[in-house]
Amino acid sequence: MEHLKDVREQAIYCVIHGGLDRNLRKKSLEYLTSLPFDGYAIGGSLGKNGEELMELLEWMMPMMNEDGNGSDGRVNRREKPRHLLGIADEPSILGAVKNGIDTMDSCYPTRLSRHGTLLSREGKVHIKSGKYSRQFGVPIDSECGCSTCRNYDRAYLWHLFKAKEPLFMQLATIHNIHYMNDFMKQQRQLILDGKI
């Protein structure tokens, strides 16, 4: 692989496909992990719902912990990072981390922001609801340290959303990404503490 000659802090992952077909997934996994990729990504159709995703991961991830055959000998699949493509809502993250996924990517927090949904430790805040129009002095999430929660209240964010001000999307995105980063820090700490 050409990138191995001059990596410059970049990595190339293979993407294991096969949909929900276990035979195709296994063939994809065995072949792609035999090549000198820097990490493994799991992509393609991951099921119609969270239950099918978890069934797939619970079946597939034990194979990611087995040694495989590579072009230059045995491949230790456990040594390379595992990435889940396009999944990042909280329940999916909890299941993915429990099953050995190291990283994920998704438009989830920014897509929610665009549509007026803010994440909080108390549950989702659907800012378009009129009940937030008078919540002066109330941040999105009282435990959040992001600049949006430190400087703006729910009433102001409600106003921005209703007025279709672009500033709303910026402030909401700052908050939702900060929230997800905090959520992932918590997962990382649980792993370090041996609780996952």
C-alpha positions in Angstrom: 0.0 0.0 0.0 1.4 3.3 -1.1 0.6 5.3 2.0 2.8 3.0 4.2 5.9 4.5 2.4 5.2 7.9 3.8 2.3 7.8 6.4 2.7 11.4 7.7 0.3 10.9 10.5 -2.5 9.6 8.3 -4.2 6.3 8.5 -6.1 4.2 6.0 -8.9 2.0 7.2 -10.7 -0.7 5.3 -14.5 -0.7 5.4 -16.1 -4.1 6.2 -19.3 -4.4 4.3 -21.9 -7.2 3.8 -25.1 -5.7 5.2 -26.9 -8.1 7.5 -25.7 -11.1 5.5 -23.3 -12.9 8.0 -21.6 -14.9 5.3 -20.7 -11.7 3.3 -19.6 -9.8 6.4 -17.3 -12.7 7.4 -15.8 -12.9 3.9 -15.3 -9.1 3.9 -13.8 -9.1 7.4 -11.4 -12.0 6.7 -10.2 -10.6 3.4 -9.8 -6.9 4.4 -8.2 -7.7 7.7 -5.6 -9.8 5.9 -4.3 -6.6 4.1 -2.0 -4.0 5.8 -4.7 -1.4 6.8 -4.1 0.8 9.8 -7.6 0.2 11.2 -10.9 -1.4 10.5 -14.2 0.4 9.8 -17.6 -1.2 9.9 -20.0 0.3 7.3 -22.7 -0.4 4.8 -26.2 -1.4 5.9 -26.1 -1.9 9.7 -29.8 -2.8 10.1 -33.1 -1.1 10.2 -32.9 -0.2 13.9 -30.7 -0.3 16.9 -31.6 -3.9 17.8 -30.4 -5.2 14.4 -27.2 -3.1 14.8 -26.5 -4.6 18.2 -27.1 -8.1 16.9 -24.7 -7.5 14.1 -22.0 -6.1 16.4 -22.5 -8.9 19.0 -22.0 -11.5 16.3 -19.1 -9.7 14.4 -16.9 -8.2 17.1 -15.7 -11.5 18.6 -14.1 -12.2 15.1 -12.4 -8.8 15.3 -10.6 -10.1 18.5 -9.3 -13.3 16.8 -6.0 -13.5 14.9 -6.3 -13.7 11.1 -4.1 -14.7 8.2 -2.3 -11.8 6.4 -0.2 -11.7 3.3 2.9 -11.6 5.5 1.8 -14.0 8.3 -0.6 -13.8 11.2 -2.6 -10.6 11.8 -3.5 -9.5 15.3 -6.8 -7.9 14.7 -7.0 -6.7 18.4 -4.2 -4.3 17.9 -5.9 -2.1 15.4 -8.7 0.5 16.0 -12.3 -0.3 15.1 -14.5 2.5 13.7 -18.3 2.4 13.3 -19.5 4.5 10.3 -22.4 6.9 10.7 -23.7 5.9 14.1 -23.6 8.2 17.1 -26.9 8.5 19.0 -26.5 7.7 22.7 -28.0 4.2 22.8 -26.0 3.1 19.8 -22.8 4.5 21.3 -23.4 2.6 24.5 -23.9 -0.7 22.7 -21.0 -0.1 20.3 -18.5 0.8 23.1 -19.7 -2.2 25.1 -19.0 -4.4 22.0 -15.4 -3.0 21.4 -15.9 -0.1 19.0 -13.2 2.5 19.5 -14.5 5.4 17.4 -17.6 6.6 15.5 -18.6 9.4 13.2 -22.0 10.8 12.6 -23.9 13.9 11.6 -26.3 13.2 14.5 -25.5 16.1 16.8 -25.3 18.7 14.0 -28.5 17.4 12.3 -30.4 17.6 15.5 -29.1 21.2 15.9 -30.4 22.2 12.5 -33.9 20.9 13.4 -34.1 22.6 16.8 -33.2 19.6 19.1 -30.7 20.2 21.8 -29.1 17.3 23.8 -29.1 17.4 27.6 -28.5 15.1 30.5 -32.2 15.4 31.3 -33.3 14.4 27.8 -33.7 16.1 24.5 -34.8 19.7 24.4 -37.1 20.5 21.4 -36.5 24.2 21.5 -39.4 25.0 19.1 -41.9 24.2 21.8 -43.5 27.4 23.3 -42.8 26.2 26.8 -39.1 27.4 26.4 -40.1 31.0 25.4 -40.2 32.1 29.0 -37.3 30.0 30.4 -35.1 33.0 31.1 -31.9 32.2 32.9 -32.2 28.5 32.2 -29.4 27.0 30.2 -29.9 24.0 27.9 -28.1 21.8 30.4 -27.2 23.0 33.8 -24.2 20.6 34.0 -22.8 21.7 30.6 -19.8 24.0 30.4 -20.0 24.9 26.7 -20.1 28.6 25.7 -23.7 28.3 24.6 -24.9 27.1 28.1 -22.6 29.6 29.9 -23.9 32.6 27.9 -27.4 32.0 26.6 -30.7 30.8 28.0 -33.5 28.6 26.6 -35.7 31.7 26.0 -33.1 33.4 23.8 -32.4 30.2 21.9 -36.2 29.7 21.4 -36.4 33.3 20.0 -33.5 32.6 17.6 -35.0 29.4 16.4 -38.4 30.9 15.8 -36.9 33.9 14.0 -34.9 31.6 11.8 -31.7 33.3 12.9 -28.6 31.4 11.6 -27.0 32.1 14.9 -29.3 29.5 16.5 -27.7 26.7 14.4 -24.2 27.8 15.4 -25.0 28.0 19.1 -27.0 24.7 19.0 -24.2 22.9 17.2 -21.6 24.2 19.6 -23.7 22.8 22.5 -24.6 19.5 20.9 -21.0 18.7 19.9 -19.8 19.7 23.4 -22.5 17.5 24.9 -21.4 14.5 22.8 -17.7 15.1 23.6 -18.7 15.0 27.3 -20.7 11.8 26.7 -17.7 10.2 25.1 -15.3 11.3 27.9 -17.6 9.6 30.3 -17.5 6.4 28.2 -13.7 6.6 28.0 -13.5 7.0 31.8 -15.8 3.9 32.3 -13.4 1.9 30.1 -10.3 3.1 32.1 -12.1 2.3 35.3 -12.8 -1.3 34.1 -16.5 -0.8 34.1 -17.0 -1.6 30.4 
